[in-house]
Amino acid sequence: MKLQDIKLANESYILSRYQTLLKKQGIETAYDLLYNFPSKYEDYTVSKLDDVSLDQNIVLEGMISSKVTVNYLKQKLSTVVFMLDVEDRKIRCTIFNRVYLKGKINYGSVIRVQGHFYQNFNNFTINNLIICDEINRNIVPVYKIKEIASEKYLTIVEKVFRRYKSLITDTMPSDYLKEHNLLNMEETLKKLHFADNYEEINQALRRIKYEELLEYQLSMKYLHYMREMNHNCPVIDYKQETIDKLINNLPYELTKDQKTAINDILYDLKAPYAMNRLLQGEVGSGKTIVAESAMLATISGGYQAALMCPTEILSKQHYDTLMETYKEFKDINIGLLTGSTPISKRKEILNDLKLGKINIIVGTHALFQSDVEYHKLGLVVTDEEHRFGVHQRVMIKNKGFSVNYLKMSATPIPRSLAISAYGDTDISIIKTLPLNRKQVITKLIDQEHKKEVVDHMKLELQAGHQIYVVTPLIEESEAIDTANATEVYKNMQRYFKNEAVVGLIHGKLSSEEKEEIMTKFLNNEINILVATSVIEVGVNVSNATTILILGAERFGVATLHQLRGRVMRSGAVPYCFLIPENLTDNAASRLKMVEETSDGFVLAEYDLLHRGPGEFFGEKQAGAMNFKYADILKDHELLNEVIYDSERIMKSDKLVNDIEYKHLYDVVQKNYEMKMSELD
């Protein structure tokens, strides 16, 4: 028999009304009850009167030595008052707005009260209390259960635990429990529900967190394993001499990281399973030539390649870049397909794609609409992969028998976080910037030196260069006193009236409006672009040499680094000015970090430690790691242990063949089947 088979409705010691209330909240079996962990713990460790001070939050234990009275002072304000004997002293206790407690406590009741002394040591205000006859422990668990008092619920849990603890089975292999000094599941449940101190709680939580992280890591790696086992992807037998021709014709030398990334991708293309690789490197690191090499290899092997971008203007820029890169290759035909492609031109492109006349297609998500058919699609490259959701990736999958997938991201992500987020993905990282890439001169500007920034802007405009001005808000906010784009736009228009054309772009504009403004900025029809962080990921404007970031303290260091990457495309020396408004010590430390550090991966590690993982991913990506108990920021060391352990497990055959690993296998197999159904 299993805990899941024990129906609480059949347990006579649980009152029927409690059975009904538990069932309404999804707790029907012994398993449901025991695995419904406390949401928090109240510390009722008793304090000694000689050791306490006024307004200090403490716990006292004593006996009620007077009548319990209720006073209604005014509407919505009442008190329950009584005298409590504590260490041979009588203390007047007051509880506000909880009249129902009068029916639970009486003269002679022994209780523990949590609260603080006020005015003097004879008057005590109570926040919480427990009756010692019902619960007599220092650490009291609190559950998210409606209409059942915590002490009553805990009594039910205790009875079920004692009766059925022999049915508690372990879900973790014993060798890993022993190696990491982790509790078995019976001890874990006991300490979570009936802990004597916080050390026991932390021991139990560490076991639960480890298991949660391990299940996730193994699920990701199992997806990777099954992809490699399913030999359903055609081998792309590329021509090495074609790749060599491209690389030898480059006007620059590839970095070591670029060469490694290209070799990794070429190895994947010749494998009998579909590539699923993340190409990670910050703005200006040279990811594009790596992707171009991958697409050229695919074409030389007789297949088509598609490059998908988040915006039309970025699609057009990539199209122009590819035309220039492949100009020596006469047999390459490149197409551009976006939402604004004219109907007649669209029909022609779709026909050529279907017949295989176009071997590289560039565009937005329009590339994977239902009427788009490919002759022989072998590779999909997505730029800024995190901007695309699961739906687009499903459409990509359905356009080929089993399509090789290369994802590019300019957001530097710490290794442990990248492995967690992209556990089913191979990762290539480009850290070394090309030798000809000029580093941005970053300056933290105080209020006294703002005029110097304006003087710099005038000189840049006179030299024919363009400028970004970034603000954290679109419009004025009463709640937040900081720079807003609308106000800054008006000020810039007024100040540079006869010297520059000023534009405004922000997230509330339609896609068409944003495309139009960015096109004008790209064509130098706009000289100063006032923007929110919407420009963090976007088109490359090589003539933009300066970026001002107003209210800089409101951005994380990873975002600040991304923003200054917008001016790294210029042949001139690029500048980034960080202009804070309310500079706290913490904000000053972060901005100094950005001023002094140009390595995006170092900054990403800093953000992970100080702000958490939300800085790197949008809502959907972060949700993928929405653990119930584990926190990849606070449990960073545990996560690294789990990553190592999951790799060891996948290299052995124990996951499939060892009975101790059955629970883990069931978890990863269920996840795999769910992911596969998403792609059907």
N, C-alpha and C positions, 0 to 999 in steps of 0.2 A: 504494500500500500504506500501511496505517496501523499505528501502534505496537500497536494492539489486535489486529492480525493476526499479529504476530510471536510465535509460540509458543516459550517457553523450552525446551520438550521437544525442539525441533529444533536448539537451539544446542549444537554438539558441545563447545565449550570449557567448558560448565557440566557438571560431573560428574553422573551420573544420580542419585546419592543426594541431591545438593543440589536437583536438579530436583524430586524427590519431596517433600523437606522444604518447598520453596517452595510447591508445589501444595497441600500440606496446609494451608498458611496463606493460601490464596487468591491466591497470586502465580503466575500462569500465563503472562502475556504481558509483552512489553517495557514496555507501558504500565503494567501493575500494578507492575512493578519500579521504574520511574523515578518514578512518582507515589506511591510509598510513602516518605514523607519521614521524616527522622530524628525521633525523639521528643525528643532532647536532644543536646547537644554537650559533649564533654570537652575542656578546654583543656590541651594538653600543651606550651605555650610554656615553653622551658627557662629556669630561673632561674640567676643567677650566685651561687656560694657566698658571695662577699663581701657579698651584698645580703640574705641570708636570716637568719631568727631561729628560735629553738627553738619548736616547736609550730605553726609557720606552715605552711599547706598549700602545697607547692611542687612543681615538676617538675625532675628531674635527668636528664641524659643521660650515659651512660658505657658502659664495656665490662666484662663480668663477668671477674674476674681470679682466680677460685678455683673449686674444685669446688662444685657446688650440692648442699647436703645437706638432708635432711628429718629433723626431730626430732618424735617423738610424746611430748609432755609428760604428758598424761593423756587420759582419754576425752573425745572431742570437742574436743581442743585439740592442734594440730600447727603446726609452723613450717617454712617453706622459707627457708634462710639461704645467703647468698653474699656475696662481697666485690665491690664495684663501684668501678672506677677513674673518678674524676670530677675533672677539672682537676688531674691529677697527685696526687690524694689518694685513699687507699683508705678506703672507707666500708662499714661492715658493714650489710647490708640484711636485713630480716626481713619475711616475708609470713605472715600467720596463716591457717590453715585453708583453704589452697588447694594441696594436695599435687599436683594435676594439672598445675600450672605447671612442675614439675620436668622433665616430658617435653618442654617447649617451649623451655626456656632451658638453655644450656650455657656452659662456659668459652669465652670469646671472643665471645659474643653481644653485640651493641650494642643497648641498650634505653633507653627512657625510663620513668622511674618517678615516680609521683605519690604523695605522702605527706608525712611530717614528721619532723624530727629530734626525738629525745627524749633526755633526760639530758645529752647533749653532741653535738657536731657530728661524732661518729664513728659514731653509731648512727641508722639511718634505718628507720622503719616504712612499708611500702608499702601503699597502698590499691589502686592500679591500675598496670598496666604495659603498654607496647606494645613490640613488637619492631620495630626500625627497618628491618630488611630488608623487612618486610611493609608497614608504613605509616610514612612519614617526613614527617609534617606536624604543624603546631602544633594545629590544630583537628580533632578526630576525632569524626565523627558516631556516634551510638548509635541503633540501630534496635530496634523491638519485634519481633524475629525469634527464634524458638526454635530451639535446637539447631544454629545456624550462628553461628560467631564473627563479631563485627562486622567485623574486618579481612577475613575471607574474603568476607562478604556485600558489603562495599564494593568489593572487587576485581571481583566479578561485575557490580555496578552500573556500575563504571568501564568495563568492556569493552563492556557493552550500550550505554552512553551514546556511546562513541566510534564504535561501529559504526552506530548508528541515529539519531544526533542530527539528521540531515537530515530525518527524518520528524516531528520535533517541530513541531507547528503551534500558532500562537497562537490563543487563545480570546478575546482582548480586542481591541476596535477600536484601530487604531494612533493615532488622534487623541487618545484618552484616555491611552494609554501615554505619548505625547509630552507632553501637558499636565501630567501629574502626575509626569513623570520616572520612570516605572516600567520595570522590566526586561521584555524580551520573554521568552517562556516558555523558550526554549533557555538563555538566560543565568540565568534563575530556577532551573531544575533543576540547572544546573552549580554555582551558588553554594550551593544547599541541600545538595548531596551532597559537594562538593569545595571548600568555602570555605577561604580562607587566613586569614581573620580574622572577627571578629564583625560588623564593619561590612558585609561582604558578605552575611552571614547575614540581618542586619536588612533589607538592601535586598531580598533575595529574599522574606523573610516579608512585607514591606510589600506587595509585588505580590500574593502569595497572599491576604492579608487583604483587600486592596482588592477583588479579584475575588469573594471569598466574600461580602463585605458587599453588593457590587453585585448579585450574583445573587439574594440574599435580597430586597433592596429592590425590584428590578425584578419579582420574582415576586409580591410583595405589591401593587405598583402595577398589574401586569398583571391581577390578579384584580379590582381596582377598575375598570380600563379595560373589561374584558370584561363586568362587571356593567352598566356604563353603555351598552355597545354592544347588549346583549341587551334589547330593548324588549319584555319579556314581563310587565311589571307594569302593572296598570290605573292610569290617572291618577286621583288622588283630587281631584275638583273640589270642594274645601271651600268653605264659605260664610264669607267674611271678616267679615260682620256678626256671626256667631255668636262668632267669636274675639274681636272687639272688645267684645262684651257681657261676656264672661268677664273680660277685662283691665280694663275700665272699672268693674266691680263689685268689684274687689279693694280691700281696705282699705289698701293700700300701693302705692307706685310701683315698677314693675319696674326693676331695674338695667340698665345699658347692655348688660352681658354676657347677661343673660336675654333681652332684646329681640332681640339678635343671634342667639342660639341658636334662638329661636322662628322667626325669619325664615328661618334656614338649613333648619330642619325643614320648614316650609311649602313652601319651594322644592323640597325633595326629594319631598314628597308629590305635587306636581303634575308631577313628571318621569315619563317613561314607563319608568323602570327602578327597581328596588327600592332603597329607602334602606338604608344600612348605616352608622349614625352612632353614635359614642361621645360621650355627654354627660358631661363630666368636671368635677367641682367638689367641693370638700370639704364635710364635714358643715355644714349650715346655710347653704349658698350659694344655695339656692332652685332646686334641680333639679326638684323635684316639680311646681311650677307650670308649668315648661316642658313636662314630660311630659304634664301634664293638658291643656295647650293642644294638643299633638300629638294626643292621643286625641280631644279634642272636634272638632278639624278633620277627623279620619278619620270620625267618626260623622256630621258634617254633610255629608260627601260620600257617605253611604250605605253605609259599611263598618263592620265591627266592630273593636274594639281589645281586646287582652289585655295585662294587666300581671302579669308573673311575678316572684315574690319567693322568696328562699332559705328562708324559714321561714313557718310558719303564722301566728305572732303578728305578724310584719311584714306579712303579707298582710291580716290583719284590720285593722291600723292604717291601711294604705293604703286599704282599702275604706271605713273610716269617714271618712277625709280626702276621698275622692272624693265620698261622699254629701253632705258639707258643701259642697264646692266647686261641685257641679252642682245644688244644691237649687233654683236658679232655672230650671233647664232641665227642663221637665216630660216631654219626650219621651225622656229618657235613662233606661235601665233597667240597673242595675249588679248583677252577680252575684258571689258569693264561692264559690270551689271549692277545697277543700284535701283532704288525705288523710283528715281526720276529719269531713268533711261526711257526715251521715246518708244512707243509701242512698236513702230516699224523696225527700229533698231533692235529692240528686245527680241522680236520674232526671229530676226536674222541670227542673233547671238545664240538663242536657244536651239536653232536648227544646226548651227555649226558645232555647238557643244555636243549635241546628240550624235552627230556624224563623226566627231573626233577632229574636226578641222581646227577648233580652238583647243590648245593643250594646257593653257594656264588661264584661269578666270579669276578676276579680282572683283570684290564687291562687298555689300553689306549682307544681312541675313536673307536678302532677296535671292542669294545663290542657292538657297535650299527650300524655296517654295515648291508647292506640289507639282507645278507644271514644268519644273526644271529637270531635264534628263541628261545624264552624262553618258558618254560613250564607254569610258573606261577610267573611272575616277580611282586614283591610287593614293592621293595624299590631300589632306585638309590642313591648312595652317590658319590658326586664329590669332589675330593681334589683340592684345589686352584681353586674354581669355576670360578673366573674371567678370567682364562686362556681359558675357553671354550666359544664359540660364540653361537648365537641363533640357528644356523644350528644343532649343536650337541644336544642342548636342545630339538629341535623339534624331532630329531631321538630318543631321550630317551622317549619322550612322546608317540611316535608311537609304542614303544616296549611293552607297557602294556595297559590294559583297562583304567586305570587312576592311574599312578604310583606315589607313595610317593617319594618325592624328598628332600634330605638333602644335602645342599651345605656347604662345609667347606672352611674357609678362614683364613689364618694366618696374614692378614693385619688388624691391629686394625683401626677401623673407628669410628669417633665421632658419637654419637647417632643421631643427627639431619641429618647428611649426610647419615648415614646408612638407616634411615627411608625414606629419599628422593630417594636414589638409589634402595632400596629394599622395596618399599612401598607395593608391593603385596606379601610380604614375612614375615613370623614370624621370629623373631630374638632371638637366644639364645647366650648370651655372657659369656665367661669364662675369668674372670679377674684374679682370684687368681691362682698363680702358685703352683704346688705340693710342699710339704715341702722338699722333697729330691732334688729339682732342685736348682743347684748352680747359683747364679747371676754372670753375666759376669763382670769382673773387666775392666772398660773402662778408657783409659788414652788418653788425648789430648797431642800429642808430638810435641815439636818445633824442629827446625833444629839442635839445640845444643845437643839434647838427642837421636838422631837417632841411635847412636852406642849402646845405652842401649837396644834398640829394637832388634838389630842384635844379641847382646849377649843373650837376652831372646830366640830368635829363635834357637840359637845353643843348649841351654839347653833343650828346648822342643824336638828338633830332637834327642838329645842324650837319652832322656827319651822314645823315640819311638813314639812320638806324631807327628801329621801332622798340616800343616799351610796353611791358605788361604792368598793370597795377591791380593787385589782388586784394580783395577785402573778404572778411568772414561772413558778412551778411548782405542780403539783397537790399533790404529797406531798413529804415530806422526802427529800433526796438526799444520800447520803454523799459523792458526788463534788463537789457544788456546795453551798457554805454560803450559802444565800440563803433569802428568805422563801418559804414554801409555803402554798397556799390552805387546806389542811386545818388546819394549825396556827393560821393567822391567824383562820380561822373560829371555832375553839374559844376563842381569846383574846378575840375580839370578843363572842362570846356571854357570856363570863364578865364582861367589863368593862362591857358595856351591858345587863346582865341585866334590870334593871327599867326600862330607858329605850328599848329598841328591839328589834324582831324582826330577827334576822340570818339571811340566806340564803347558800347556797353553790352556785355553778355553775361547771362546767369541762367540758373536751372529752370526758372519759370517760363522762359521763352520756349516756343515750339521748336521742334527739330529743324524745320525749314528756316526759322529766323536765326537760329544758332549757326546753321550751315552758311547762310548769307553773310553774317557778320564775320565769321572765320575766313570765308573766301575773300572778303574785302581786306581783312588784315593780312592774309597770305599774299595778296596782290599789292600790298603797300598803299591801299586806298584809305586805310585807317592807320594812323601813326602811333596812337596810344590806345591800348585796349584795357578798359576797366572791367574786371571780371571777378566772379567768385571762384572757388576752387574747381568749378566745372572745367577749367582749362588744364587741370592736373594731368588728365589723360586726353591727348588730342593731337591735332595736326602740328607738324614741325615747321616753324617759321624761321628760316635760317638768318633772316635779317633782324630778328629780335635779339637784342644784346643786353637788355636790362630788365630786371623784374623787381618791382617794389611789392613787399608783402606787408600790408597794414594790419594792425591787430594781430601781429605774428604770434603772440602768446596763446592765441586761441586755436592754433594748429599743432598737431603732433609733429615730432621731428621727421617721421617718415613722409608725411604729406609735404612738409616744407622742402624736403630734399627732392621730392617729385616735382614740386612747383619750380624750383630753381633749375631743374633739368630742362625746362622749356627754353632756356637761353643757351643751351650747350651745343646748338647746331651751327653757331656762327663762326666765321673765320676770325672775327674780331675778339678782343678780350671780353668775356661776359661778366656781368655784375648782378649780384642779388643783395638787396637791401632789406633787412628785417627791421620793421618799425613797430615796436609794441606800444600799447597804450596804458595798460595797467600791469606793470612789471613787478611781480612778486619774486621772492628769492628762488622758488621752484621754477618759475617761468624763465628767469634769467639764466638758470643753470641749463635748461633745455636749449635755449636760443644760443648760448655760448657753445654748446655741443655742436649745433649745426654750423655756427660760424667757423669753428676750428676743425671740423671733420668733413671730409668729402666722400668717404667710403659709405655708400648706402647700406651695406650689410652691417657695419658697425652701428649705424644709426638705427637700423631695424632691430638689432639686439637691444639697444637702449629703450626703444619704444615697447618692445615685448616686456621688459622688466618693469617699466614705469607706467605703461598705459594698457597693457594687455593685448590680445590678438585682434581686437576689433579694428585696429588701425589698418590692418593689412587686407581685410576682406570685407565685402559687402554683406548685407544681412543674410543672404542665402548661404554663402560660404561659411560664415561664422556659425550659422545654425547647424551645419554639418558636424560641428564639434561641440554642440550644446550638451555637454555631459551633465548628468543629474548630480553627481557628487564631486567628480574630479574637476580640477581647474588647471589648465595647462600653464597658467602663469605661476600660481602658487605651488603647483606640484611639478615644477620643471624638472627637478632631479629624478622624481619617480617616473616621469614620462621618458626620460633618456634610458632608464633601466628597462622600461617596457619595450621601447623601440629595439633595444639590443636583444631582449628575450624573444620578441615576436620574430625577429630575423632568424634566431637559432631554431625556433620551433618549425618555421617554414622550410628550413634546410634539412630537417629530419623528417622521418615518415610517421612520427608519433601522432600528429594531428588526425590522420586518417586511420591508423592501425592500433593505437593504444586506447584502451577502454577509459583510462583516466582523462583522456582528452575529448571524450564524447560530447560533453556539454559545449566546449569551445568549437568543436566541429559543427555541431548543430547550429550554433549562432552564426558562424561564417557562411555555412551553406544556405541558410535561410536568407541572409543578406544578399548573397550572390543571386539566388533565384528572384529576389525582389528587384535587384538592379537589372537583371536580364529582362524581366517583364516590362520595365520602364522603356526598354529599347525595342520592344516588339511592335 
